[in-house]
Structure formats: structure tokens, C-alpha cells
Amino acid sequence: MHPGSSLLHLEQQVAAELAACICCNECLLVCPALDSPIHIRDLNEETMTAGSISEPIARFARSCYQCGVCATARVCPVGLHRDAMMVWLKVRLLRSGRGEKGS
């Protein structure tokens, strides 16, 4: 599989999951990497938007270590995979040159 097709598949998966998100904020409430409050609506919007990623969202994405707590069935009432969404956000940060902590 071509690397570009893998990213396209991930982008499509993330877009579908973001559309299904009910914005309950439960995934963020259990996240051990979240050091300052953000709202799921902002995180969702900045995950897929073509615009820039705000510093609070970028800081959160860089601190996410993909532990999977947010993706457990007991956390998300609709069974979404926030972990895949965070990977996509990390890809966007890397492409913008802001992927490393402190950048």
C-alpha cells in the first residue's frame, strides 16, 4: 500500500468519526495528558480544518502519548477512536513543522 493511500484512509476515518462525535467531552475528562482545559468542539474543529492549530491544541497533541484511555468503550458513549484522531492531528503538526515539544 502506498504511504499516501494510508494517510488518505486515515483522513477519511477521522472525518467520519469527527462527524459522529456528540461533543460530550468524556474523552478529554479521562485524558492523563491534558494539562489545561480545552473543549472537544475546538479539538475536533482544529483536527480537520485547513487553518492553523492553536497553541493549546498543539500542546495537547504533542503531550498525547497514545495511551488509549480515550478510546475505551466505557469512555466514549458512541465508541469513537480518539486515538486515530490524535494521530491525524499529530500528522498535521509534523507537516507544519510544529510536531516537537517546544516548537
C-alpha positions as CSV (number, residue, x, y, z in Angstrom):
1,M,0.0,0.0,0.0
2,H,1.3,3.4,-1.0
3,P,2.0,5.7,2.1
4,G,-0.3,8.4,0.6
5,S,-3.2,6.0,0.4
6,S,-2.7,5.1,4.1
7,L,-2.9,8.8,5.0
8,L,-6.0,9.2,2.8
9,H,-7.6,6.2,4.6
10,L,-6.8,7.7,8.0
11,E,-8.1,11.1,7.0
12,Q,-11.4,9.6,5.8
13,Q,-11.7,7.5,9.0
14,V,-11.0,10.6,11.2
15,A,-13.5,12.8,9.2
16,A,-16.2,10.1,9.7
17,E,-15.5,9.8,13.4
18,L,-15.5,13.6,13.9
19,A,-18.9,13.8,12.2
20,A,-20.2,11.2,14.6
21,C,-18.8,12.8,17.8
22,I,-21.5,14.1,20.1
23,C,-19.1,16.5,21.9
24,C,-19.7,15.1,25.3
25,N,-16.1,15.9,26.3
26,E,-15.8,12.5,28.2
27,C,-12.6,11.6,26.3
28,L,-10.9,14.7,27.5
29,L,-12.1,14.3,31.1
30,V,-10.2,11.0,31.4
31,C,-7.1,12.0,29.5
32,P,-3.9,11.9,31.6
33,A,-2.0,14.1,29.1
34,L,-4.4,17.1,29.2
35,D,-2.7,19.7,31.5
36,S,-5.1,22.6,30.8
37,P,-8.8,22.6,29.8
38,I,-9.8,22.5,26.2
39,H,-13.2,21.7,24.7
40,I,-13.8,18.8,22.4
41,R,-15.5,21.1,19.8
42,D,-12.3,23.1,19.5
43,L,-10.2,19.9,19.3
44,N,-12.5,18.4,16.7
45,E,-12.5,21.6,14.5
46,E,-8.7,22.0,14.6
47,T,-8.1,18.3,13.9
48,M,-9.5,18.6,10.3
49,T,-9.5,22.3,9.5
50,A,-7.2,23.6,6.8
51,G,-6.3,26.5,9.1
52,S,-3.7,26.8,11.8
53,I,-3.7,24.8,15.0
54,S,-3.9,26.9,18.2
55,E,-1.1,26.6,20.7
56,P,-3.3,24.9,23.4
57,I,-4.5,22.3,20.9
58,A,-0.9,21.8,19.6
59,R,0.5,21.5,23.1
60,F,-2.2,18.9,24.0
61,A,-1.5,16.9,20.8
62,R,2.3,16.9,21.4
63,S,1.7,15.7,25.0
64,C,-0.6,12.9,23.9
65,Y,1.3,9.6,24.2
66,Q,-1.4,7.4,22.6
67,C,-2.3,5.5,25.9
68,G,-5.7,4.7,24.5
69,V,-7.7,5.7,27.6
70,C,-9.9,7.9,25.5
71,A,-10.7,5.1,23.1
72,T,-12.1,2.6,25.6
73,A,-15.8,1.6,25.2
74,R,-16.6,2.8,28.7
75,V,-15.4,6.3,27.9
76,C,-16.9,7.3,24.6
77,P,-20.7,6.8,24.5
78,V,-20.6,6.3,20.7
79,G,-17.5,4.2,20.6
80,L,-15.2,6.6,18.7
81,H,-11.4,6.2,18.4
82,R,-10.0,9.5,19.6
83,D,-6.6,7.8,19.3
84,A,-6.9,7.8,15.5
85,M,-8.0,11.5,15.6
86,M,-4.9,12.4,17.7
87,V,-2.6,10.6,15.2
88,W,-4.1,12.7,12.4
89,L,-3.6,15.9,14.5
90,K,0.0,14.9,15.1
91,V,0.5,14.4,11.4
92,R,-0.8,17.9,10.7
93,L,1.6,19.3,13.4
94,L,4.5,17.5,11.9
95,R,3.7,18.7,8.4
96,S,3.5,22.3,9.8
97,G,6.9,21.9,11.5
98,R,5.3,22.1,15.0
99,G,5.4,18.5,15.9
100,E,8.1,18.5,18.5
101,K,7.6,19.7,22.1
102,G,8.8,23.3,22.5
103,S,8.4,24.1,18.7
